[in-house]
Amino acid sequence: MVLVAITGASGVDLAVILLQQLKKNGLKTELVITKVAEKIINIETDYKVSDIIELSDKYYDVDDLTAGPASGSYKNNIMVVIPCSMKTLAAISNGYADNLITRAADVIIKERRKLILVVRESPFSAIHLENMLKLSRLGVIIAPPIPSYYIKPKNIKELNDYFIGRILDHIGIDSGIKRWGDK
């Protein structure tokens, strides 16, 4: 089971590709979307929020702190926040669990499970970097969607698919992406 959280940062397409790939590979997914992310979905994509929700097996309201992922006894071993806003990064970094995403991330960290943050901002400020460093030292995977040019991408879709392949690597799924040194 993978908990996918979409926050109010640019890059919602990455979350959609991840959800599609997880479904294709037979993994169950749970989903949480912030209110700002709902607005970004309408601005950046042709998807309806309901289209994205349908890609998951279970959907939770971001304000439902009684949902399963808010508890350490809930069996969820992997969480991906994609895209992860700097607001969400700061909240997670400082243990400010004011919604289901930040509470679930807090649980994942305290239970020493896998948390992947696809942080979206450029350039990073010293505050952003300090928050990322703090979380990295706790074992959180910080994965900004930085292009890999050695794959010689022909378009944005190829860059996005490759990046999601790298995230799938961390989840334990071999997506068959081109590796460094592959011909």
N, C-alpha and C positions, 0 to 999 in steps of 0.2 A: 504494500500500500504506500502510495506517495501522496503527501499533502502538497498541493500547489497553491501558492498565494500570489495574487496579482495585485500590485499596489500602484499608486498614482504616479508612475513615471513613464516616460516614452519607451516603447519597445514591446507593446502588447503582443505583436505578431510572434515574438519568441515564445511566449506562454502558450499561444495557440498551437504552434509547431510541437512544443514539448508535450502538450496534452494529446495531440494526434499520435505522436510517436509512442507514448506510453500505452495508449489504447491499442495501437498496432502490435505492440510487443506483449499484450495480454496482462499488463499491470493495472490493478485497481487504483483509481485516483479519487481524491477528495479535493474540493476546491473552495477557496475563499476569495472574494473580490472586494476591494475597498470601494467606497462611494466615488472617490476621485478617479479610480481606475475605470469605473463604469463610464465616466465622462470621456476619459482618454480613449476607451474602446470606440466610442461614437466619433471622436475626432480623427483618430489614426487609421481606423479600419472600416471595412464594409460589413463587419460582423455585428450582429445584435448581441447583447449580453446573454440572452437566452441561448444563442447558438454556442457560445463558449461554455456555458453551464452544461449543455447537453453532451459535451465532450467528456465530462467527468461522471463518476459513478455516484458521487454524493456531493451535495452543495451545502455550505453553511453560511449563514448571515455573519458578516464581519463583527457585529456587535453581540453575538451569542456566546458569552463566556461560560455557558453551561454545556456547550458542545463537547463531544468526546476529546478532540485534540487539545482542549484546555487542561486535561488531566494527565499526570504522569503515569497513571495506570492504564491509559489508553494505548493500545498497540499500534503505534505508527513509528516506523524507524527512519523515514526519510521525509524531509521537508525542503521544498524549493520555493524561494521567493523570487518571482520572475515577472516583470522587472521589479527591482527593489529600490524604492525611493530613498533619498537621503534621510527623510523624516522617519521612515520605518527602520533604516539602518541605525539611526541615533537611538530610537526607542529600544530596539533589541540590544544594542551595545550597553545601554544603561539600565536594563531590566525593567523598563517602563511598559508593563503589559496591560495596556489600556483597551485593546481589542483582541479578537480571536487570533489574528495573525501574530501580533507581538507576544501574546500569551503562549500560543503554540510553539513559537520559536524559543521562548524562555524554557518551556518544558523540554523541547528537543535538546537544548544545551544542558540543562540540569541532569537529564537522563543519559547524557553522553551519546546521543544519536546523531545522525548525519543531517546537517543543515547547510544548504547551498544558497548563497545570496548572489543574484545576478544584478549587481549594483549598476545604476544608470545615472551618470552625471559626468560632465566634462567641462572644465578641468576639475580635478578633485581639490578641495581645500584641505588645509592641515587638519581641520576638525574631521572631515570625511576620512582622511587617511588614518587618523588616530582611532576612530571608531572601527575601521576595518582591521587595523593591527590588533586592537584589543580582542576582537572576535576571532581573528585568525589564530591568535595565541590560545584560544579556547577550543580550537579544532574546527571552527566554522570555515567552510570553503567560500572564499570570496572570488567570484568569477564575473568580472565585467565582460560584456560582449565585444571583445577586441578582435578585429578581423585577422584571419590567418591568410596572408597573401600567397604563401607557397603552394596553396591549392589551386592557384590561378583562377579565381572565381570569375565567372562571366556576368554575374548579376547579384543583387542583394539576396535573392532567395538562396543561392548557393552558399553565400556567407552565413546566412541564418541557419540553414540546414547543417552546415559544418559545426557551427557553434553549439547547436542543440546536440549534435553527436558527441561533443566533448562533455556536455552535461550528462548525457546518457552514460558515458564512461564512468562518471562518478556514482551513478545509480547502480551500475553493474550490468549494463546492457551494451553489447557490442553492436554499434550501428553500422559498421562497415565503412566508416569515414576514411579518407585518405590520411595516412600517417606520414610524419616527417621522414623523408628518405624513400617513400614509395614512388615508383615510377608510374 
